[in-house]
Amino acid sequence: MKIFIAGDRYFQPEIMIPRLRQILSDYSGQLVFDSVKLPYPIDYIPLSDDYVVPTGMAWDHNMDEDYGTKGVREYYGKNNTLKGMLSDCDILIIHGAALPADILDEAKNLKLICCMRGGPVNLDLSCAKSRGIQCTNSPGKNAQGVAEYTVALALAHIRHIPSGTEGLARDQYIQRYGDYNLLGYELEGKRFGLVGFGRIAQRLCRILKGFGCEVLAFDPFMKGEKIQELGAEPRDLNTLLEEADIVSLHARSKERLIGSEELARMKPSALLINTARGNLLDYRALRDALEAGRIAGAALDVFGTEPYAFYRELSAMPNVTATPHMAGVSRETVARGIEMTGEEIKRFLAGQPLAYSM
């Protein structure tokens, strides 16, 4: 049985294969590994005025002209990157390459697809399932990483860390943040509001408790009793926005959750954080709120669909900290992904139900 790994510079086959061999040692005589290491992520994406910053994973700027038209999105390279590679594999491990229907047509022996992502939108799932191919993903593998990064982003913004670093790079020993009117604040005793209370937000809640924060949570898909059991105080969205000192978005909704009306409910001293998805937030309304002083600041790791010229101006505002969708990448995320995938293949080979079947 052949396992083919469509790896990259993040999930590197030379790291994955030795660990997978250990996990699948009971089947060592039955398995053959093959792989490709795709050259992604690239070092950086050059940003022009009209470039649309990806809201999800990109790692590449060479998009097809028909990007998003083949039932897949948020992939790197071309939508035919894997053409000719999958004809004899039984199990496919994939991360960020595109897997549309025409590529699946070539994989006549394929029985299992392990997509090492929480949201496998680079895979034509309906097509795969219609062909009787079992599919699995790795939900929550980056939850700890995103949770920790959210705290790091909040602290960096509140305590002016990027400005201090940039000042030294310009030979400026900045002292103005000792002015009382510009002082940062501590997290202890602050109300941290989480919009969405899934795996990431639950881990973030535990971290914030260590800082002495009071954690509020809004999640329309979770009962208030369960939210309390997990350590947060349940609130409806409007109340959370009105009470929180810091609001952090962690929903996976396709709908916009925060617009001008919601921003108007927030405290003038509040910080808004988005490490989830760009579509959750109206960024033009955010800019207006920041300019008018209706909220104090924003810390952003994802962006919307406006051209980069808009985000260049937004990112340059003194009350904005922005990073290029870095929250979910860590060495531990890679390790968890390998473990989850290996254990899932082991279940498949043993004829057991998959833990993360899609």
Summary of the structure (lengths in Angstrom):
residues: 358
radius of gyration: 22.1
end to end distance: 22.3
largest distance: 68.5
contacts: 1153
relative contact order: 0.14
helix: 36%
strand: 16%
